[in-house]
Amino acid sequence: MDAAHIATTSIYGLLEAFVPFECLFRAAGNVEIAGLRQPFAGAGGLYVASSTMPKIHVVLRGAILPLNLLLSLPLLSQDYTVDSVQDGVDATPGDGVCASAAGVCTFRAALQEAAVAGAPQVIALPSGTYNWTLGQLDLDEGQITVNGDGARTTIVDAEGNSRFFEISGGSTVLTFAEFELRNGVDANDPGGAFENDCDDLTLTRMVFRDCESRVGFGGAIHNRGAMELQGCLFIGCIADGDDGNNGGGGGGGALGAGGAVSSWQGSSSTFENCTFTGCIARGGDGGNAGGGGGGGQGGTSFSNFGRGGDGGDIGFGNEDAGAANVGGGGGGGGYIPGWFGGPGNGTIGLMFGGNGGNGDNNGAAGGGGAAGFGGAFFSRAGSHAFRHCTFSGNQAIPGVAGNSVGGTAAQDGTGRGGAIGTYAGTITLDNCILYGNTAIGSPAGEDEDLFLFSGGPILSDAGNNIIGVMEDADETVFDAASIGNQIGLDPILLPFGDYGGPTDAFMISTCDPLSPAIDGGAAIGVTEDQRGEPRDANPDIGAIEGPEPVDLDPVSGQVCPGETVELTLSWPGATTTWPDGFEGETWDAPVVSGVATVTTAEGCEEEVDVEVTGIQIDMPDLGPDQTVCPGQPVTLDAGNPGAVFAWSTGAFSQSATVLDSGLVEVQVNVQGCIAEDEVHIGFYDTYPLELGPDVVLCEGESVGLDAELTGWVGLPPNFQWQAGPNAAEYEVSLPGTYTVTAELNGCTTTDAIDVTASPLNTLDLGVDQVLCPGTPFALDPGYPTAVCTWQDGSVAPTFDVVNTGIYSVNVAIGDCQANDQVFIEVVTPFNADLPATTTFCAGDSVLLFAAFGASNYQWQDGASGNQYWATLPGTYTVSSTQDGCTFTDDILVIEQAPPALDLGPDLTLCEGEVMVLDGAVAGADYVVFNDSLTTSTLEVTVTGTFTAEVAAQGCIARDTVEVEFRPVPVFDLPADTLLCPGDVLVVETGLEDVLVTWSTGEVGTSIEVNQPANYVATSQISGCQHVDSMAVAISSSIVIPLAVDYELCLDDSLELIVLQGPEVYPCSYRWDDGNFQPIRIFNRSGVHAVEVANVCDTMTHVLQIQQVVCGCEIYVPTAFTPNNDGKNDAWKPVLDCEPFSYKVVVWDRWGRPVFTSTDPEDVWYGQVEGTEGSKTRESGNYYAIDGVYMWEVVIELRKGRVPEVFRQNGVVQILR
């Protein structure tokens, strides 16, 4: 910069002569050529402003450039550098020198010099806090760029004394960048920081903090022109509506709109990467009513728009309150005391302003509270675009109603649009967040963020907005180009604060929970966010581009004893803190179980589990070298269960069995940790001792045993039999286990042989026998494992005897055998021949008979003989004896129960009831009622005795029942009745000498009623009762739901309905035109009356209908005084809309046109000749004479593509 600054003077002249473009120089960036003027700021600041001609942005890429290259660039430094933080005016504006009377260059003095320089000027505002104490500065000319040194360190503070600027002028071009405007206040004009009426205002990375407008519009900025804002912050700014004054009737509060920015007719604005927070639009409070005097003035505004209505007077003949304007609270009504006085009417607050109360005959009413509209931004008209902006923490607070004294209570205002509220104009939203704002009293909920009075649509290039609460929250509020909008969704914003960059902001959450704004936007050409960070192809929604969410897996590892393992855990721009507090991406970890914390640059903390386990391994110990007896396996164990093993023997398990001599090695691997050991194993020669198979010793025999091995060529072993000889041979005659030991080289070999006695020693099948038939009998020699061969050739351990005969067996065990035989006789069986079952009726008996042929018979109870009488149900058994064998037979005797007949208890019934007697029994042969064969049921309707008889399976049952019928006291109550208020109805039952109880608790045959209810009467004689009820309702009063005054649009009709509901006694209807229907349609002005009557009451209502031009309010003055005194010199119609087309014509008394215009802003100064529509007094040849002139205004409005044409005419009087 120093070299560039030195060369400025000489290069500047060359630039003016030869270079028709501008040069911007920053400390970092790139080189651009553009055809549009665009403020460009970077880390090095914005040094040169430009005209609208093409420009070159020249940026240094490295720390050092060659001097010849640097001087070859067309560089310009700033024209003025502010060197004092004090406020002071320039001593001599226009001399090209920024100097106050004290000889220092103040911010104000630099602006004054730059405004009149006649060429683009750049002001450098270094870091510091600058005082602004000398009031507002008017900027109405010049092309000025002001570059601060960053909004965090460059602050201009008005300390609440005034606002900073009023910006105007069609040729004024202003660019402010990188500084903060703080504590600007204006009590008389809108815009607490400044009011803009120029068409070329650019604000880059500016901060507007704690600014306030006390006339209700634009806490920071009131915009009438065109402005572009990039990366700006609005915080703590307030648009405070004026309170209504106290008086006879209290004045209504004035509208508070646009806590940060308000935009007026003819304005346009673009906001990119901007944040709005803590801003408030507060409506004025209504004034309190008084005991007397004139009405309180309504809260004032800088224009009629938003003004509160004046309160009505007390006792001055002007008791009705004045009208409120848009958003203002209505004035409270007064009253006229005395015999001939009356109450004054309050007025209605418009566009959510609270209504003023009506005065009463002896008291006035308070004024209504005003609306709070657009906590951060308000649009009355114009077009306004928001791209990647965030609104949160803003409020729309309505005014509070004033107190009434005798009159009706006034109403508080309503807050609408905690972030944005529009009266008219167009709003374009793309990739924006509106959430967490407040609108007190909003019918859509106090969390309402956005409200469109005109109903939209919201325009978009892409859409993709997140909006918490808005009225009619669906896609139809947006135009067709707007997609991806998320209504009612929490964007999950982190606390407002410093997340890098030149201004504070709201960061979107990349922690858990994750913000839906991440990657939720659409690419719309915005390449950086509020901080200057780049946006990617899938940009985030809102002013800040959030970082990538942390997504890391747990970290784990294992370590050998006494070692460490290197772990790595990293995330771009984040800090990793390991369990021991060490910070860094890598860590040499011992055995540990803990948590590492990854802290992002935005403050998100992500915990990641860290688990390093120690690997347990023991040194294997195979023991000393060893030599063992031949054939003896040696088992070696390396320990460390679960490890990986590698033995030199080829084994891979924890232990290895060694069968061959040699060196044995083992390697133990536990998860990469290694331990080793080795041992030498040797074997002696083996003597193969073998006694052969076991031997069975038959009864009375012996056997020889020999331990010597034929063919053995080694040394002879020493033999020793257990409890026997020390020789190789051994002769035995007794059963037993015989063991021999052969000893050679100190190693012993042992073998044993079992000599068992044969189990076959004696064989006896027993004596001859006689068997009863069916008695199981098996012949058993007693040798279950032997081979037993029977007389029939069968081989089995036993033989089952069935028939009479001789039975023999041969038993063989090994080489031993034995034989035996026996005779068996089987007796022939006897059959008593009893049937399986028999039956008898209850109370009877049955004879049981057994067949002849047995020697004797015995029954289950000890009775003898072959016959038996059974009197009880059950199983009966008879035993018959034949040849010493007893044979049994049994029979089941079943008692047949009589049919299950039950007619029930004796009954007493009421007349009219029917009793059905049921004699049905399953499987019955017949049913008889009163000795007459009939069906199984009998319907009884008269008093009497009734008997039924039922037969089933030969058994009979009877039952009898007594039935008595008693009389019922029957009556009828009148039909449901509708009574007039105060009427009494006598309800009669018509009964005599009967107990009647009523639902009211009364007792008697009649009652009197005068209350709405459902009345129930119950009569009763001897337990028989009758119930009836009737409904009685009281007619509601006649209510005529009509207003007193109606406005009817031209060419429209109005339908009024006075139909009464079903709760009102049937009515008749009569209108003043003779119509007798409850519905009437009106299509013209007039005073009308309607009468509604029924047998209970008669009501009359009078109303007035006035036809008006709808869609646009036109106010036309009725007189003016073109006498060139500066007061009321001109005349023009005033419109409350922007028409599609417009024409006004004024005629003199002879019908000649004297003034014609198609421009709504043209005024008539009273001239009658000259240029049509002239705006100057000098354009006419002479002025019109005093008198009355006729006029007509024709306007065309468009609803979509459908035109609506309105005409209004009248007269105006010229007075001089």
ChimeraX attribute file (.defattr): number of C-alpha atoms within 10 A of each C-alpha:
attribute: neighborCount
match mode: 1-to-1
recipient: residues
	/A:1	13
	/A:2	8
	/A:3	10
	/A:4	19
	/A:5	13
	/A:6	12
	/A:7	17
	/A:8	17
	/A:9	13
	/A:10	9
	/A:11	18
	/A:12	15
	/A:13	11
	/A:14	11
	/A:15	16
	/A:16	11
	/A:17	8
	/A:18	8
	/A:19	13
	/A:20	11
	/A:21	18
	/A:22	25
	/A:23	23
	/A:24	24
	/A:25	28
	/A:26	22
	/A:27	18
	/A:28	17
	/A:29	16
	/A:30	12
	/A:31	14
	/A:32	12
	/A:33	13
	/A:34	14
	/A:35	11
	/A:36	12
	/A:37	15
	/A:38	15
	/A:39	20
	/A:40	17
	/A:41	22
	/A:42	16
	/A:43	13
	/A:44	16
	/A:45	22
	/A:46	28
	/A:47	24
	/A:48	27
	/A:49	29
	/A:50	23
	/A:51	16
	/A:52	13
	/A:53	12
	/A:54	15
	/A:55	22
	/A:56	16
	/A:57	18
	/A:58	21
	/A:59	18
	/A:60	16
	/A:61	13
	/A:62	8
	/A:63	7
	/A:64	8
	/A:65	11
	/A:66	8
	/A:67	10
	/A:68	8
	/A:69	8
	/A:70	16
	/A:71	16
	/A:72	11
	/A:73	13
	/A:74	21
	/A:75	24
	/A:76	22
	/A:77	24
	/A:78	19
	/A:79	19
	/A:80	23
	/A:81	19
	/A:82	20
	/A:83	16
	/A:84	19
	/A:85	20
	/A:86	15
	/A:87	21
	/A:88	23
	/A:89	22
	/A:90	25
	/A:91	18
	/A:92	15
	/A:93	20
	/A:94	15
	/A:95	12
	/A:96	15
	/A:97	18
	/A:98	28
	/A:99	24
	/A:100	20
	/A:101	12
	/A:102	11
	/A:103	13
	/A:104	19
	/A:105	25
	/A:106	28
	/A:107	29
	/A:108	24
	/A:109	25
	/A:110	30
	/A:111	28
	/A:112	24
	/A:113	26
	/A:114	28
	/A:115	24
	/A:116	20
	/A:117	18
	/A:118	12
	/A:119	14
	/A:120	20
	/A:121	25
	/A:122	26
	/A:123	25
	/A:124	24
	/A:125	29
	/A:126	20
	/A:127	16
	/A:128	18
	/A:129	17
	/A:130	23
	/A:131	19
	/A:132	28
	/A:133	17
	/A:134	15
	/A:135	16
	/A:136	20
	/A:137	18
	/A:138	16
	/A:139	22
	/A:140	19
	/A:141	21
	/A:142	22
	/A:143	22
	/A:144	28
	/A:145	28
	/A:146	28
	/A:147	26
	/A:148	26
	/A:149	21
	/A:150	26
	/A:151	24
	/A:152	18
	/A:153	16
	/A:154	22
	/A:155	27
	/A:156	24
	/A:157	23
	/A:158	24
	/A:159	16
	/A:160	17
	/A:161	17
	/A:162	25
	/A:163	34
	/A:164	28
	/A:165	20
	/A:166	19
	/A:167	23
	/A:168	20
	/A:169	16
	/A:170	12
	/A:171	13
	/A:172	19
	/A:173	25
	/A:174	25
	/A:175	23
	/A:176	21
	/A:177	29
	/A:178	28
	/A:179	31
	/A:180	26
	/A:181	25
	/A:182	29
	/A:183	24
	/A:184	31
	/A:185	30
	/A:186	24
	/A:187	18
	/A:188	14
	/A:189	21
	/A:190	31
	/A:191	36
	/A:192	38
	/A:193	33
	/A:194	29
	/A:195	25
	/A:196	26
	/A:197	24
	/A:198	24
	/A:199	23
	/A:200	20
	/A:201	20
	/A:202	20
	/A:203	22
	/A:204	24
	/A:205	26
	/A:206	27
	/A:207	28
	/A:208	27
	/A:209	26
	/A:210	25
	/A:211	34
	/A:212	35
	/A:213	35
	/A:214	25
	/A:215	32
	/A:216	37
	/A:217	37
	/A:218	38
	/A:219	41
	/A:220	38
	/A:221	30
	/A:222	27
	/A:223	28
	/A:224	23
	/A:225	24
	/A:226	21
	/A:227	22
	/A:228	20
	/A:229	22
	/A:230	23
	/A:231	29
	/A:232	30
	/A:233	27
	/A:234	27
	/A:235	24
	/A:236	23
	/A:237	35
	/A:238	36
	/A:239	38
	/A:240	30
	/A:241	34
	/A:242	30
	/A:243	33
	/A:244	38
	/A:245	29
	/A:246	26
	/A:247	29
	/A:248	35
	/A:249	48
	/A:250	44
	/A:251	44
	/A:252	58
	/A:253	48
	/A:254	45
	/A:255	43
	/A:256	41
	/A:257	44
	/A:258	41
	/A:259	44
	/A:260	40
	/A:261	32
	/A:262	31
	/A:263	29
	/A:264	20
	/A:265	17
	/A:266	16
	/A:267	24
	/A:268	22
	/A:269	21
	/A:270	16
	/A:271	20
	/A:272	25
	/A:273	28
	/A:274	29
	/A:275	29
	/A:276	29
	/A:277	27
	/A:278	21
	/A:279	35
	/A:280	36
	/A:281	43
	/A:282	33
	/A:283	38
	/A:284	39
	/A:285	34
	/A:286	46
	/A:287	40
	/A:288	29
	/A:289	37
	/A:290	25
	/A:291	16
	/A:292	19
	/A:293	16
	/A:294	22
	/A:295	36
	/A:296	31
	/A:297	28
	/A:298	36
	/A:299	35
	/A:300	28
	/A:301	25
	/A:302	15
	/A:303	11
	/A:304	13
	/A:305	17
	/A:306	33
	/A:307	36
	/A:308	46
	/A:309	38
	/A:310	37
	/A:311	47
	/A:312	40
	/A:313	30
	/A:314	30
	/A:315	18
	/A:316	15
	/A:317	14
	/A:318	18
	/A:319	29
	/A:320	25
	/A:321	36
	/A:322	26
	/A:323	24
	/A:324	35
	/A:325	24
	/A:326	21
	/A:327	31
	/A:328	46
	/A:329	52
	/A:330	45
	/A:331	48
	/A:332	53
	/A:333	40
	/A:334	47
	/A:335	31
	/A:336	24
	/A:337	17
	/A:338	10
	/A:339	7
	/A:340	6
	/A:341	14
	/A:342	19
	/A:343	23
	/A:344	30
	/A:345	27
	/A:346	37
	/A:347	30
	/A:348	28
	/A:349	34
	/A:350	24
	/A:351	22
	/A:352	26
	/A:353	39
	/A:354	35
	/A:355	31
	/A:356	45
	/A:357	36
	/A:358	32
	/A:359	36
	/A:360	22
	/A:361	18
	/A:362	18
	/A:363	27
	/A:364	41
	/A:365	42
	/A:366	45
	/A:367	55
	/A:368	47
	/A:369	42
	/A:370	48
	/A:371	40
	/A:372	41
	/A:373	42
	/A:374	40
	/A:375	43
	/A:376	40
	/A:377	30
	/A:378	30
	/A:379	28
	/A:380	21
	/A:381	22
	/A:382	19
	/A:383	20
	/A:384	21
	/A:385	19
	/A:386	20
	/A:387	27
	/A:388	31
	/A:389	29
	/A:390	28
	/A:391	29
	/A:392	24
	/A:393	22
	/A:394	33
	/A:395	35
	/A:396	39
	/A:397	32
	/A:398	35
	/A:399	36
	/A:400	26
	/A:401	36
	/A:402	33
	/A:403	26
	/A:404	29
	/A:405	22
	/A:406	19
	/A:407	28
	/A:408	21
	/A:409	22
	/A:410	34
	/A:411	28
	/A:412	31
	/A:413	39
	/A:414	27
	/A:415	35
	/A:416	40
	/A:417	38
	/A:418	40
	/A:419	39
	/A:420	29
	/A:421	29
	/A:422	27
	/A:423	20
	/A:424	20
	/A:425	21
	/A:426	20
	/A:427	22
	/A:428	20
	/A:429	23
	/A:430	29
	/A:431	30
	/A:432	28
	/A:433	29
	/A:434	28
	/A:435	28
	/A:436	23
	/A:437	29
	/A:438	28
	/A:439	31
	/A:440	23
	/A:441	21
	/A:442	24
	/A:443	12
	/A:444	18
	/A:445	16
	/A:446	20
	/A:447	22
	/A:448	30
	/A:449	34
	/A:450	29
	/A:451	27
	/A:452	25
	/A:453	16
	/A:454	11
	/A:455	13
	/A:456	17
	/A:457	16
	/A:458	20
	/A:459	20
	/A:460	22
	/A:461	19
	/A:462	21
	/A:463	26
	/A:464	25
	/A:465	28
	/A:466	27
	/A:467	24
	/A:468	21
	/A:469	25
	/A:470	23
	/A:471	18
	/A:472	12
	/A:473	16
	/A:474	11
	/A:475	16
	/A:476	12
	/A:477	17
	/A:478	19
	/A:479	17
	/A:480	15
	/A:481	11
	/A:482	21
	/A:483	17
	/A:484	15
	/A:485	21
	/A:486	21
	/A:487	17
	/A:488	13
	/A:489	15
	/A:490	17
	/A:491	23
	/A:492	20
	/A:493	20
	/A:494	17
	/A:495	11
	/A:496	13
	/A:497	11
	/A:498	14
	/A:499	17
	/A:500	14
	/A:501	17
	/A:502	24
	/A:503	24
	/A:504	20
	/A:505	27
	/A:506	23
	/A:507	23
	/A:508	25
	/A:509	24
	/A:510	24
	/A:511	19
	/A:512	12
	/A:513	8
	/A:514	14
	/A:515	23
	/A:516	19
	/A:517	29
	/A:518	22
	/A:519	17
	/A:520	19
	/A:521	25
	/A:522	22
	/A:523	16
	/A:524	15
	/A:525	9
	/A:526	15
	/A:527	13
	/A:528	19
	/A:529	24
	/A:530	28
	/A:531	21
	/A:532	19
	/A:533	14
	/A:534	14
	/A:535	18
	/A:536	14
	/A:537	13
	/A:538	12
	/A:539	25
	/A:540	27
	/A:541	29
	/A:542	34
	/A:543	29
	/A:544	30
	/A:545	25
	/A:546	24
	/A:547	17
	/A:548	14
	/A:549	17
	/A:550	20
	/A:551	9
	/A:552	14
	/A:553	10
	/A:554	12
	/A:555	15
	/A:556	16
	/A:557	17
	/A:558	19
	/A:559	20
	/A:560	19
	/A:561	13
	/A:562	8
	/A:563	12
	/A:564	17
	/A:565	15
	/A:566	11
	/A:567	16
	/A:568	12
	/A:569	21
	/A:570	14
	/A:571	16
	/A:572	10
	/A:573	10
	/A:574	19
	/A:575	18
	/A:576	25
	/A:577	20
	/A:578	22
	/A:579	17
	/A:580	12
	/A:581	10
	/A:582	12
	/A:583	15
	/A:584	14
	/A:585	16
	/A:586	15
	/A:587	19
	/A:588	10
	/A:589	22
	/A:590	20
	/A:591	18
	/A:592	16
	/A:593	12
	/A:594	13
	/A:595	18
	/A:596	22
	/A:597	21
	/A:598	24
	/A:599	18
	/A:600	21
	/A:601	14
	/A:602	19
	/A:603	14
	/A:604	18
	/A:605	19
	/A:606	19
	/A:607	17
	/A:608	19
	/A:609	16
	/A:610	22
	/A:611	17
	/A:612	19
	/A:613	16
	/A:614	16
	/A:615	14
	/A:616	13
	/A:617	19
	/A:618	14
	/A:619	14
	/A:620	19
	/A:621	15
	/A:622	20
	/A:623	12
	/A:624	9
	/A:625	13
	/A:626	12
	/A:627	13
	/A:628	15
	/A:629	17
	/A:630	17
	/A:631	14
	/A:632	13
	/A:633	14
	/A:634	17
	/A:635	11
	/A:636	18
	/A:637	16
	/A:638	23
	/A:639	18
	/A:640	17
	/A:641	14
	/A:642	11
	/A:643	20
	/A:644	16
	/A:645	24
	/A:646	18
	/A:647	20
	/A:648	13
	/A:649	16
	/A:650	11
	/A:651	14
	/A:652	16
	/A:653	17
	/A:654	20
	/A:655	17
	/A:656	22
	/A:657	12
	/A:658	17
	/A:659	16
	/A:660	15
	/A:661	15
	/A:662	14
	/A:663	13
	/A:664	19
	/A:665	16
	/A:666	26
	/A:667	18
	/A:668	26
	/A:669	16
	/A:670	18
	/A:671	15
	/A:672	12
	/A:673	14
	/A:674	16
	/A:675	15
	/A:676	18
	/A:677	16
	/A:678	17
	/A:679	16
	/A:680	15
	/A:681	17
	/A:682	17
	/A:683	18
	/A:684	16
	/A:685	13
	/A:686	16
	/A:687	21
	/A:688	12
	/A:689	18
	/A:690	16
	/A:691	17
	/A:692	12
	/A:693	9
	/A:694	12
	/A:695	17
	/A:696	19
	/A:697	21
	/A:698	22
	/A:699	14
	/A:700	8
	/A:701	11
	/A:702	14
	/A:703	15
	/A:704	9
	/A:705	16
	/A:706	14
	/A:707	22
	/A:708	18
	/A:709	14
	/A:710	6
	/A:711	6
	/A:712	10
	/A:713	7
	/A:714	10
	/A:715	9
	/A:716	13
	/A:717	18
	/A:718	13
	/A:719	21
	/A:720	19
	/A:721	20
	/A:722	13
	/A:723	9
	/A:724	14
	/A:725	13
	/A:726	15
	/A:727	14
	/A:728	18
	/A:729	16
	/A:730	16
	/A:731	12
	/A:732	15
	/A:733	16
	/A:734	16
	/A:735	17
	/A:736	14
	/A:737	13
	/A:738	19
	/A:739	17
	/A:740	26
	/A:741	20
	/A:742	23
	/A:743	15
	/A:744	19
	/A:745	11
	/A:746	9
	/A:747	15
	/A:748	17
	/A:749	20
	/A:750	17
	/A:751	16
	/A:752	19
	/A:753	17
	/A:754	14
	/A:755	21
	/A:756	16
	/A:757	18
	/A:758	17
	/A:759	18
	/A:760	18
	/A:761	11
	/A:762	10
	/A:763	18
	/A:764	15
	/A:765	17
	/A:766	13
	/A:767	9
	/A:768	11
	/A:769	11
	/A:770	12
	/A:771	19
	/A:772	17
	/A:773	17
	/A:774	11
	/A:775	9
	/A:776	10
	/A:777	12
	/A:778	10
	/A:779	18
	/A:780	18
	/A:781	22
	/A:782	16
	/A:783	16
	/A:784	12
	/A:785	12
	/A:786	20
	/A:787	17
	/A:788	24
	/A:789	19
	/A:790	20
	/A:791	13
	/A:792	9
	/A:793	10
	/A:794	11
	/A:795	16
	/A:796	16
	/A:797	19
	/A:798	17
	/A:799	20
	/A:800	10
	/A:801	17
	/A:802	16
	/A:803	12
	/A:804	14
	/A:805	11
	/A:806	12
	/A:807	17
	/A:808	16
	/A:809	28
	/A:810	19
	/A:811	24
	/A:812	17
	/A:813	17
	/A:814	13
	/A:815	9
	/A:816	16
	/A:817	17
	/A:818	16
	/A:819	17
	/A:820	16
	/A:821	18
	/A:822	16
	/A:823	15
	/A:824	17
	/A:825	17
	/A:826	17
	/A:827	16
	/A:828	12
	/A:829	14
	/A:830	20
	/A:831	14
	/A:832	20
	/A:833	13
	/A:834	18
	/A:835	13
	/A:836	11
	/A:837	13
	/A:838	15
	/A:839	15
	/A:840	19
	/A:841	18
	/A:842	15
	/A:843	10
	/A:844	12
	/A:845	16
	/A:846	17
	/A:847	10
	/A:848	17
	/A:849	15
	/A:850	21
	/A:851	14
	/A:852	15
	/A:853	14
	/A:854	18
	/A:855	10
	/A:856	14
	/A:857	23
	/A:858	17
	/A:859	19
	/A:860	12
	/A:861	9
	/A:862	10
	/A:863	12
	/A:864	15
	/A:865	15
	/A:866	20
	/A:867	16
	/A:868	16
	/A:869	10
	/A:870	17
	/A:871	16
	/A:872	16
	/A:873	18
	/A:874	12
	/A:875	14
	/A:876	19
	/A:877	14
	/A:878	26
	/A:879	21
	/A:880	26
	/A:881	17
	/A:882	16
	/A:883	12
	/A:884	12
	/A:885	15
	/A:886	16
	/A:887	18
	/A:888	15
	/A:889	18
	/A:890	19
	/A:891	17
	/A:892	16
	/A:893	21
	/A:894	17
	/A:895	19
	/A:896	17
	/A:897	15
	/A:898	17
	/A:899	23
	/A:900	16
	/A:901	18
	/A:902	17
	/A:903	18
	/A:904	12
	/A:905	10
	/A:906	12
	/A:907	12
	/A:908	13
	/A:909	19
	/A:910	17
	/A:911	15
	/A:912	11
	/A:913	11
	/A:914	13
	/A:915	13
	/A:916	11
	/A:917	19
	/A:918	16
	/A:919	26
	/A:920	19
	/A:921	17
	/A:922	9
	/A:923	10
	/A:924	18
	/A:925	14
	/A:926	17
	/A:927	23
	/A:928	18
	/A:929	21
	/A:930	12
	/A:931	11
	/A:932	11
	/A:933	12
	/A:934	13
	/A:935	13
	/A:936	17
	/A:937	15
	/A:938	15
	/A:939	10
	/A:940	16
	/A:941	17
	/A:942	16
	/A:943	14
	/A:944	11
	/A:945	12
	/A:946	18
	/A:947	17
	/A:948	27
	/A:949	20
	/A:950	23
	/A:951	19
	/A:952	19
	/A:953	13
	/A:954	12
	/A:955	16
	/A:956	19
	/A:957	16
	/A:958	19
	/A:959	16
	/A:960	16
	/A:961	16
	/A:962	15
	/A:963	17
	/A:964	16
	/A:965	19
	/A:966	16
	/A:967	15
	/A:968	18
	/A:969	19
	/A:970	16
	/A:971	15
	/A:972	15
	/A:973	17
	/A:974	12
	/A:975	9
	/A:976	12
	/A:977	12
	/A:978	16
	/A:979	21
	/A:980	18
	/A:981	16
	/A:982	9
	/A:983	12
	/A:984	12
	/A:985	13
	/A:986	9
	/A:987	16
	/A:988	16
	/A:989	19
	/A:990	12
	/A:991	16
	/A:992	10
	/A:993	8
	/A:994	13
	/A:995	15
	/A:996	22
	/A:997	18
	/A:998	19
	/A:999	13
	/A:1000	13
	/A:1001	7
	/A:1002	12
	/A:1003	15
	/A:1004	17
	/A:1005	20
	/A:1006	17
	/A:1007	16
	/A:1008	10
	/A:1009	15
	/A:1010	16
	/A:1011	15
	/A:1012	15
	/A:1013	14
	/A:1014	13
	/A:1015	18
	/A:1016	15
	/A:1017	27
	/A:1018	20
	/A:1019	24
	/A:1020	17
	/A:1021	16
	/A:1022	10
	/A:1023	12
	/A:1024	16
	/A:1025	16
	/A:1026	15
	/A:1027	17
	/A:1028	16
	/A:1029	16
	/A:1030	16
	/A:1031	14
	/A:1032	18
	/A:1033	19
	/A:1034	19
	/A:1035	17
	/A:1036	16
	/A:1037	17
	/A:1038	22
	/A:1039	15
	/A:1040	16
	/A:1041	11
	/A:1042	13
	/A:1043	11
	/A:1044	11
	/A:1045	12
	/A:1046	15
	/A:1047	15
	/A:1048	19
	/A:1049	16
	/A:1050	15
	/A:1051	10
	/A:1052	11
	/A:1053	13
	/A:1054	14
	/A:1055	9
	/A:1056	14
	/A:1057	13
	/A:1058	18
	/A:1059	18
	/A:1060	20
	/A:1061	12
	/A:1062	9
	/A:1063	13
	/A:1064	20
	/A:1065	22
	/A:1066	14
	/A:1067	18
	/A:1068	16
	/A:1069	20
	/A:1070	16
	/A:1071	18
	/A:1072	12
	/A:1073	9
	/A:1074	9
	/A:1075	12
	/A:1076	15
	/A:1077	13
	/A:1078	18
	/A:1079	13
	/A:1080	14
	/A:1081	10
	/A:1082	14
	/A:1083	16
	/A:1084	16
	/A:1085	15
	/A:1086	11
	/A:1087	12
	/A:1088	15
	/A:1089	13
	/A:1090	21
	/A:1091	19
	/A:1092	22
	/A:1093	16
	/A:1094	16
	/A:1095	11
	/A:1096	18
	/A:1097	13
	/A:1098	14
	/A:1099	14
	/A:1100	14
	/A:1101	16
	/A:1102	14
	/A:1103	14
	/A:1104	14
	/A:1105	18
	/A:1106	15
	/A:1107	17
	/A:1108	16
	/A:1109	16
	/A:1110	14
	/A:1111	16
	/A:1112	16
	/A:1113	12
	/A:1114	16
	/A:1115	11
	/A:1116	18
	/A:1117	14
	/A:1118	14
	/A:1119	17
	/A:1120	20
	/A:1121	19
	/A:1122	23
	/A:1123	16
	/A:1124	12
	/A:1125	8
	/A:1126	9
	/A:1127	10
	/A:1128	13
	/A:1129	18
	/A:1130	20
	/A:1131	20
	/A:1132	16
	/A:1133	18
	/A:1134	13
	/A:1135	15
	/A:1136	11
	/A:1137	14
	/A:1138	15
	/A:1139	16
	/A:1140	12
	/A:1141	14
	/A:1142	17
	/A:1143	15
	/A:1144	22
	/A:1145	18
	/A:1146	23
	/A:1147	18
	/A:1148	18
	/A:1149	11
	/A:1150	8
	/A:1151	10
	/A:1152	13
	/A:1153	16
	/A:1154	20
	/A:1155	23
	/A:1156	20
	/A:1157	18
	/A:1158	16
	/A:1159	12
	/A:1160	17
	/A:1161	12
	/A:1162	19
	/A:1163	19
	/A:1164	24
	/A:1165	27
	/A:1166	23
	/A:1167	22
	/A:1168	22
	/A:1169	15
	/A:1170	14
	/A:1171	14
	/A:1172	17
	/A:1173	20
	/A:1174	18
	/A:1175	14
	/A:1176	14
	/A:1177	17
	/A:1178	12
	/A:1179	16
	/A:1180	17
	/A:1181	12
	/A:1182	13
	/A:1183	15
	/A:1184	17
	/A:1185	13
	/A:1186	13
	/A:1187	13
	/A:1188	16
	/A:1189	22
	/A:1190	18
	/A:1191	21
	/A:1192	16
	/A:1193	19
	/A:1194	16
	/A:1195	21
	/A:1196	17
	/A:1197	19
	/A:1198	13
	/A:1199	8
	/A:1200	6
	/A:1201	7
	/A:1202	7
	/A:1203	11
	/A:1204	13
	/A:1205	14
	/A:1206	16
	/A:1207	12
	/A:1208	14
	/A:1209	13
	/A:1210	13
	/A:1211	16
	/A:1212	17
	/A:1213	14
	/A:1214	19
	/A:1215	13
	/A:1216	11
